[in-house]
Amino acid sequence: MAHQISRDYGNEVVHAVGILDDGFVFLADLVRKLSCPVVCHFLKMEAADTAEAGHQPRRNIMYGPVGDISGKNILLVDALVDSGITLDHLVQQMLFRKPKSVRTAALVDRQERRRVDFHLDYAGFQWSGNLLAGYGLEGSKDGLYRNLPYIAEIAPGGTG
């Protein structure tokens, strides 16, 4: 993946934006393999569903400031893309700020779980199994297993 990204950007500067919390380990490994010039940024995204009586549930997506991205090549990096809703929303918000380009990369693509028409520019591998943990992925509600140096599948009903 890093070879393809480097080839696509050539000698242009890439602003790699790691999406926290899950994407930090993957971003670190990915940018060390890029041969193009890279500036690293981090972005915390949170999604919250709200429901009002008599209305459909609504997803609110919040994220921290990114800074001036006008005219810059932006590469949004996450560890795993599931429904695609939050990353698609972030891409749309970035495009309003007139970057030179916005591309997306994820180690794990759960394409069969998409709820929006969203395609990753760079994907490590497809996954349709159970919950994953390790390599930055939380895997449990209490934050355990991010430190594993590999990705592991969590058995249904299991915690690791």
DANORMO-V603281 format. One record per backbone hydrogen bond with DSSP energy under -1.0 kcal/mol. NH is the residue of the N-H (numbers start at 1). CO is the residue of the C=O. E is the energy in kcal/mol with one decimal. If there is no record, write none. Layout:
{{NH & CO & E} {NH & CO & E}}
This chain:
{{5 & 1 & -2.6} {6 & 2 & -2.7} {7 & 3 & -2.3} {8 & 4 & -2.5} {9 & 5 & -2.1} {10 & 6 & -2.0} {12 & 9 & -2.2} {14 & 37 & -2.7} {15 & 73 & -3.2} {16 & 39 & -1.8} {17 & 75 & -3.0} {18 & 41 & -2.8} {19 & 77 & -2.9} {20 & 43 & -3.0} {23 & 19 & -2.3} {24 & 21 & -1.2} {27 & 23 & -2.6} {28 & 24 & -2.0} {29 & 25 & -2.2} {30 & 26 & -2.9} {31 & 27 & -2.8} {32 & 28 & -1.1} {33 & 30 & -1.4} {39 & 14 & -2.6} {41 & 16 & -2.5} {43 & 18 & -2.6} {45 & 20 & -1.1} {46 & 62 & -2.8} {48 & 60 & -2.7} {50 & 58 & -3.3} {55 & 52 & -2.4} {58 & 50 & -3.4} {60 & 48 & -3.3} {62 & 46 & -3.0} {64 & 44 & -1.4} {71 & 98 & -2.6} {72 & 69 & -2.3} {74 & 101 & -2.9} {75 & 15 & -2.4} {76 & 103 & -2.9} {77 & 17 & -3.1} {78 & 105 & -2.4} {81 & 108 & -2.2} {88 & 84 & -2.5} {89 & 85 & -2.3} {90 & 86 & -2.2} {91 & 87 & -2.5} {92 & 88 & -2.3} {93 & 89 & -2.3} {94 & 90 & -2.4} {95 & 91 & -2.3} {96 & 92 & -1.1} {97 & 94 & -1.6} {98 & 95 & -1.4} {100 & 72 & -1.4} {101 & 72 & -1.5} {103 & 74 & -2.6} {105 & 76 & -2.7} {106 & 122 & -2.0} {108 & 79 & -2.8} {109 & 125 & -2.9} {110 & 81 & -2.8} {113 & 110 & -2.2} {114 & 111 & -1.8} {115 & 83 & -2.6} {116 & 83 & -1.1} {118 & 116 & -1.5} {122 & 104 & -1.7} {124 & 106 & -2.1} {125 & 107 & -2.1} {127 & 109 & -2.1} {133 & 152 & -2.5} {134 & 137 & -1.9} {135 & 148 & -2.7} {136 & 146 & -2.3} {137 & 134 & -2.2} {143 & 140 & -1.5} {148 & 145 & -1.3} {152 & 133 & -2.9} {154 & 131 & -3.4} {158 & 155 & -2.9}}
